[in-house]
Structure formats: C-alpha cells, structure tokens
Amino acid sequence: MSKISPVTGHYVDVDVDGLLYKVFYLENGTGQPLVCQHTAGCHNHQWRGLLEDEEITENYRVIAYDLPRHGKSDPPENTEWWTEEYQLSADHFANFIVALCDALELENPIFMGSSFGGNIALQLALRHPDRFAGVIPVEGADYSPGFYLDWWQHPHANAAQVCASGVWDLMAPQSPETDRWKTWFYYSQGSESFRGDLHFYSVDHDLRGKLADIDGDRCPVVMLTGDYDYLTTPEDSARTAAQIPNAEFIEMKEIGHFPMSENHAVFRGYLIRALEVLQDKAGKTVTTR
Amino acid sequence: MTVTTRALDTADWAASFTEANNADPEIQAHGKYFTCSYLLDMTDHTFVVQMSRGNVVDIAIDPGPLDVPYQFALRASADTWRNFGVPVPAPMYHGIWAASFQRDMKLEGDILVLMQNLRCLTRQIELLRTVGVPV
C-alpha cells in the first residue's frame, strides 16, 4: 500500500513591483490561512513537519511558499536578472507577500516566518496591519546585523558547503541529527540567493525606533525564538517584543534558528501556544487543542 | 558558564583526538581534500593540528613562537573550550560560529582556508564533545 501525503503543490503567478513571478507553494489543511516563509537561502521543505501536522492542519490551511529565486520559484520571468546583483529589500519582500496573499485570495491570513521571515513578519505588522490577522515572527528581531558576508558566495571556497556548514551551529545539538542534516542539505542548494536574502536580513531591515508604531491591536504579534540561536538570541527577540504594543515573546528551549526544520516535534508545542495567544489577542474563538 | 572537569594530559588528548578523527565516518567520507594546518589556542595550551586528506598526521603540543607554521587559528579562553568539551554543550558553546558571535572565540589568519574546509572542520571540532579538552 503506497503512502501518499495530503500535501499538494501548486504554482501561482504573482505580479509585483513590475516583476512577474511564477511562485510554487505547498499546502495542506482547512481553515484560517497560515502563510509560512522559509529562512534565507532555503525553501519550503523547512515546513515539512508542519505541513503534515494533523492537529494544526485540522484548523489551519498551512501554505508554505518558495520565495522567488528559492526552491521551485524561479527568478523573475520578465527581466535579465543575471545581469544584476541580487539584493533583497524590505519594500519588495513585503510587497511580494501581500501580492501573493492577494493572488491566492486569502482572507484573514496569519503570517509566520523564521529568521529573515521573522524580520519580514515584523515589517508586515508595521506596514499592513489591516491585511493580516496576526504575525508570528520566529527568530526575528528589530535589527540583525552581521550576516551579510561575502563568504556565502566566495568563488574560492565551496559555497554550497560554506552556506550549509556555516548555518550548522544555528541548530541545537539536541535536535535530531536526521532533521539537522536535512536542513544542511537544503542549505547546500541555495548559495546564490543566500547572500542577497541577507542584504534584507542584516542591512535593509532596521526597525529600531519604529516598533512602537506597530498596531499590535489590529495585527497581534507573538514572537518565538530558540535558546541555541546565536544570530538572533532570545534577548534580541525579548527586547523587540517589549517595544511592540500588545506583543508577546515566548522563548523556546533546546532548539535553534530553524525550529520548524530542525525539530518540528519540539517546535509544534510552542507554535500551538503562540496560535492560542494570537487568537486570544485577536478575540477569536478558533483554537487548536 | 564554568564547567569543572579534570584536564586531560596534552599528549593523551592529542592521541585521542587523532584516533577519533581518523576513525570518524563523516570525515573519512568527505575529507578527501581536508588538507591544512591550524592552531587551536586554548590559552593554557596551544596545538597545531596538521591535516592531510582527512587524517590528522601531526599535532604539535605547545609549540614555540616560530616552531610550526599554520594557516588559521581558533583562539578562545580555556573556559570556553571546556564548555565545548562536554557531550551536550550549552548554548553559544555548540560551535565555532556561535562562540565567535556570542563568546570570546576569535577566528584568525587565512579564513579562506577555514571556509574551504568548513564542513569537515565543523565535524572535527564536534569530536571534542566525546574526546574532551586538555585544559
């Protein structure tokens, strides 16, 4: 008897900032959309555990897309992108996510992203509090300098291995070795986009002094960060959440910067709690068990 | 944080580290080009590890200032290395990137060589979790 996963894949055209993208996404579940952004230089397989999590997909339509230039989402269809250096900006990243949600006609979606996905979640809460029911920034902070490095693309080193082993320490030693190695493997595939993604993560993203402007009542913010994350530490996220009206921070123990990918079994407990807090703040009755 | 253990004898440690590396399945599977030399500066002791095609071929113990050349250096306090040398290190002692960003580790010298060998070096440093450290 063959085992076929309920997770399905689709492509959707997205037109944003004059760029045309053919965007690949995986989805499973029914209910309120939970839109999931992978980390920099990676792709949507990081959400493989969540996509098949029966308890969560019973109440949420989990949608995990590949950002253009990642996984199965190609670079723009209508530009000579190979003639330019890729440097992701906060403006384009945020505009893209809203355009994707519009293209999929999502109503009342929750946005969740990890690392640079956590940082863009904060940007979305600031820029578009009316478009999202709430955001869950994972491993996010107001500012995260220090990772926009040439080593990720250095032609004299094996960029695939530098990216993959360079982020190895972002995972906790307690996380299952098989899942850490899957995450390593994903990172060996994305070196040409990793550095450009980190232009957003470490350079263009800077919400210092702007967090109080987030409308946390209209768009509640619940942050999650693991204690083995050396890049965005729990202290960084706690400091960030403390400045956002109505926000909450939950520290995750014995897990790192890629919680959904390195240890979904541990991450899911914190995520269910975050969703409950978010629903409470939003005054909703939908909850997971 | 402080870990209290009795330091291993330096010669015994060098032998154990060599044995663990040269028998490690991952390094032996992927270390065909793992050829370089580097300084492990543990403050109380220093070592120059000489690698050739995935094997430790020599470890110089407490070499003099100009005795043994090396290409890059990993430097940290004895306390930091002691925290590396336990089965499950606490946060920020679980790798050279973590300890460099958040603790007192310094990566110096020809960092390109470090990056060229990053995959195997990362695994090699994790061997300290089972071998322990001599400081």
HADDOCK unambig.tbl for C-alpha pairs under 7 A between the chains (distance, minus, plus):
assign (segid A and resid 157 and name CA) (segid B and resid 115 and name CA) 6.30 0.50 0.50
assign (segid A and resid 157 and name CA) (segid B and resid 116 and name CA) 4.76 0.50 0.50
assign (segid A and resid 158 and name CA) (segid B and resid 116 and name CA) 6.17 0.50 0.50
assign (segid A and resid 161 and name CA) (segid B and resid 119 and name CA) 6.15 0.50 0.50
assign (segid A and resid 162 and name CA) (segid B and resid 115 and name CA) 6.18 0.50 0.50
assign (segid A and resid 162 and name CA) (segid B and resid 118 and name CA) 6.31 0.50 0.50
assign (segid A and resid 165 and name CA) (segid B and resid 118 and name CA) 6.44 0.50 0.50
assign (segid A and resid 165 and name CA) (segid B and resid 119 and name CA) 5.47 0.50 0.50
assign (segid A and resid 169 and name CA) (segid B and resid 94 and name CA) 6.50 0.50 0.50
assign (segid A and resid 169 and name CA) (segid B and resid 95 and name CA) 5.37 0.50 0.50
assign (segid A and resid 169 and name CA) (segid B and resid 97 and name CA) 6.32 0.50 0.50
assign (segid A and resid 169 and name CA) (segid B and resid 98 and name CA) 6.16 0.50 0.50
assign (segid A and resid 173 and name CA) (segid B and resid 88 and name CA) 6.53 0.50 0.50
assign (segid A and resid 227 and name CA) (segid B and resid 91 and name CA) 6.49 0.50 0.50
assign (segid A and resid 228 and name CA) (segid B and resid 91 and name CA) 4.79 0.50 0.50
assign (segid A and resid 228 and name CA) (segid B and resid 92 and name CA) 6.62 0.50 0.50
assign (segid A and resid 230 and name CA) (segid B and resid 92 and name CA) 6.25 0.50 0.50
assign (segid A and resid 230 and name CA) (segid B and resid 98 and name CA) 5.25 0.50 0.50
assign (segid A and resid 230 and name CA) (segid B and resid 101 and name CA) 6.71 0.50 0.50
assign (segid A and resid 230 and name CA) (segid B and resid 102 and name CA) 6.45 0.50 0.50
